[in-house]
Amino acid sequence: MSLEMRMVELETRQAFQDDTIQALNDVVVEQGRVIDRLQLQVAELIKRHAEMVSQYGSEGDEAPPPHY
């Protein structure tokens, strides 16, 4: 294999690797956005749960079921 063919092969590989790295980076960025959105939703659910518990009393104040 000549030096020129080896250089072309290496440049081709690098181009494909660059494309793959960019595609993976795009996925990671999107996953970061999804994680941020999910964290906000979980925080909102925790807030709502705390409001409901304070409004209706804590779960420990609930009377035992009648079969006890």
C-alpha positions as protocol buffer text, in pm:
chain_id: "A"
residue {
  index: 1
  type: MET
  ca { x: 0 y: 0 z: 0 }
}
residue {
  index: 2
  type: SER
  ca { x: 145 y: 334 z: -99 }
}
residue {
  index: 3
  type: LEU
  ca { x: 187 y: 623 z: 136 }
}
residue {
  index: 4
  type: GLU
  ca { x: -74 y: 826 z: -54 }
}
residue {
  index: 5
  type: MET
  ca { x: -333 y: 546 z: -24 }
}
residue {
  index: 6
  type: ARG
  ca { x: -262 y: 515 z: 347 }
}
residue {
  index: 7
  type: MET
  ca { x: -311 y: 891 z: 392 }
}
residue {
  index: 8
  type: VAL
  ca { x: -642 y: 879 z: 203 }
}
residue {
  index: 9
  type: GLU
  ca { x: -755 y: 584 z: 417 }
}
residue {
  index: 10
  type: LEU
  ca { x: -662 y: 766 z: 739 }
}
residue {
  index: 11
  type: GLU
  ca { x: -835 y: 1086 z: 629 }
}
residue {
  index: 12
  type: THR
  ca { x: -1146 y: 888 z: 537 }
}
residue {
  index: 13
  type: ARG
  ca { x: -1149 y: 717 z: 875 }
}
residue {
  index: 14
  type: GLN
  ca { x: -1104 y: 1048 z: 1051 }
}
residue {
  index: 15
  type: ALA
  ca { x: -1396 y: 1199 z: 859 }
}
residue {
  index: 16
  type: PHE
  ca { x: -1624 y: 910 z: 960 }
}
residue {
  index: 17
  type: GLN
  ca { x: -1506 y: 935 z: 1320 }
}
residue {
  index: 18
  type: ASP
  ca { x: -1573 y: 1308 z: 1323 }
}
residue {
  index: 19
  type: ASP
  ca { x: -1927 y: 1245 z: 1197 }
}
residue {
  index: 20
  type: THR
  ca { x: -1980 y: 975 z: 1461 }
}
residue {
  index: 21
  type: ILE
  ca { x: -1849 y: 1198 z: 1738 }
}
residue {
  index: 22
  type: GLN
  ca { x: -2079 y: 1480 z: 1630 }
}
residue {
  index: 23
  type: ALA
  ca { x: -2379 y: 1245 z: 1620 }
}
residue {
  index: 24
  type: LEU
  ca { x: -2296 y: 1113 z: 1967 }
}
residue {
  index: 25
  type: ASN
  ca { x: -2254 y: 1466 z: 2096 }
}
residue {
  index: 26
  type: ASP
  ca { x: -2596 y: 1561 z: 1959 }
}
residue {
  index: 27
  type: VAL
  ca { x: -2749 y: 1265 z: 2143 }
}
residue {
  index: 28
  type: VAL
  ca { x: -2575 y: 1359 z: 2468 }
}
residue {
  index: 29
  type: VAL
  ca { x: -2694 y: 1719 z: 2441 }
}
residue {
  index: 30
  type: GLU
  ca { x: -3053 y: 1606 z: 2380 }
}
residue {
  index: 31
  type: GLN
  ca { x: -3036 y: 1364 z: 2672 }
}
residue {
  index: 32
  type: GLY
  ca { x: -2912 y: 1649 z: 2891 }
}
residue {
  index: 33
  type: ARG
  ca { x: -3216 y: 1853 z: 2792 }
}
residue {
  index: 34
  type: VAL
  ca { x: -3447 y: 1561 z: 2867 }
}
residue {
  index: 35
  type: ILE
  ca { x: -3283 y: 1509 z: 3207 }
}
residue {
  index: 36
  type: ASP
  ca { x: -3322 y: 1878 z: 3291 }
}
residue {
  index: 37
  type: ARG
  ca { x: -3689 y: 1867 z: 3194 }
}
residue {
  index: 38
  type: LEU
  ca { x: -3746 y: 1550 z: 3399 }
}
residue {
  index: 39
  type: GLN
  ca { x: -3574 y: 1702 z: 3702 }
}
residue {
  index: 40
  type: LEU
  ca { x: -3807 y: 2001 z: 3683 }
}
residue {
  index: 41
  type: GLN
  ca { x: -4109 y: 1770 z: 3658 }
}
residue {
  index: 42
  type: VAL
  ca { x: -3995 y: 1564 z: 3957 }
}
residue {
  index: 43
  type: ALA
  ca { x: -3937 y: 1881 z: 4160 }
}
residue {
  index: 44
  type: GLU
  ca { x: -4289 y: 1997 z: 4072 }
}
residue {
  index: 45
  type: LEU
  ca { x: -4436 y: 1660 z: 4173 }
}
residue {
  index: 46
  type: ILE
  ca { x: -4248 y: 1670 z: 4505 }
}
residue {
  index: 47
  type: LYS
  ca { x: -4383 y: 2019 z: 4565 }
}
residue {
  index: 48
  type: ARG
  ca { x: -4740 y: 1910 z: 4485 }
}
residue {
  index: 49
  type: HIS
  ca { x: -4707 y: 1606 z: 4710 }
}
residue {
  index: 50
  type: ALA
  ca { x: -4583 y: 1820 z: 4998 }
}
residue {
  index: 51
  type: GLU
  ca { x: -4876 y: 2059 z: 4948 }
}
residue {
  index: 52
  type: MET
  ca { x: -5126 y: 1774 z: 4946 }
}
residue {
  index: 53
  type: VAL
  ca { x: -4978 y: 1617 z: 5259 }
}
residue {
  index: 54
  type: SER
  ca { x: -4986 y: 1949 z: 5442 }
}
residue {
  index: 55
  type: GLN
  ca { x: -5340 y: 2019 z: 5321 }
}
residue {
  index: 56
  type: TYR
  ca { x: -5489 y: 1679 z: 5405 }
}
residue {
  index: 57
  type: GLY
  ca { x: -5266 y: 1579 z: 5694 }
}
residue {
  index: 58
  type: SER
  ca { x: -4975 y: 1343 z: 5697 }
}
residue {
  index: 59
  type: GLU
  ca { x: -5008 y: 980 z: 5606 }
}
residue {
  index: 60
  type: GLY
  ca { x: -4918 y: 880 z: 5964 }
}
residue {
  index: 61
  type: ASP
  ca { x: -5236 y: 1044 z: 6102 }
}
residue {
  index: 62
  type: GLU
  ca { x: -5457 y: 812 z: 5900 }
}
residue {
  index: 63
  type: ALA
  ca { x: -5664 y: 571 z: 6108 }
}
residue {
  index: 64
  type: PRO
  ca { x: -5595 y: 199 z: 6066 }
}
residue {
  index: 65
  type: PRO
  ca { x: -5829 y: 5 z: 5839 }
}
residue {
  index: 66
  type: PRO
  ca { x: -6142 y: -141 z: 6005 }
}
residue {
  index: 67
  type: HIS
  ca { x: -6015 y: -498 z: 5994 }
}
residue {
  index: 68
  type: TYR
  ca { x: -5748 y: -426 z: 6258 }
}
